[in-house]
Amino acid sequence: MNVFKIPIPVRFRDLDAMGHVNNAVYFTYFEEGRKDFFLDCNTDENQSFNFILARITCDYLRPVSMTSNLILQIRVPEIGRKSFHLGYRLLDAKDESVVYAEGESVQVCYDYARKKSIEVPEDMREKLAGYLSCPSSGT
């Protein structure tokens, strides 16, 4: 199984009054990772993001501060017929045993012109399969 990794910079604006990264910002970190993951997987620069976000969760395990060095790992726990899941782990870049947060999102492939869900395109399925962390359920 491959794991996609990107560094995540902590910006001053990410902090709340307590000096920790605000809980909502974790979803922005996941979003930035998702964007980079698909840009990295995409070999056709004209191909669009043909999916919508259907669900996202985050388990906050320890606070992130301004001096934290972060790395985001992304994997693919499941690929269904019309949807796929992405798993996220926000780690300390210097010690990856330190986990700040874990999350998961569900994306549904979507035809924006017809305004309806579609099956996961075969080329996307193949790219996602390279990051698969468990057998596909086919749902």
Secondary structure as UniProt FT lines:
FT   STRAND          4..8
FT   HELIX           12..14
FT   TURN            17..18
FT   STRAND          20..21
FT   TURN            23..24
FT   HELIX           25..41
FT   TURN            45..46
FT   STRAND          51..60
FT   TURN            66..67
FT   STRAND          70..79
FT   STRAND          83..92
FT   TURN            96..97
FT   STRAND          99..111
FT   TURN            112..115
FT   STRAND          116..117
FT   HELIX           122..129
FT   TURN            130..131
//
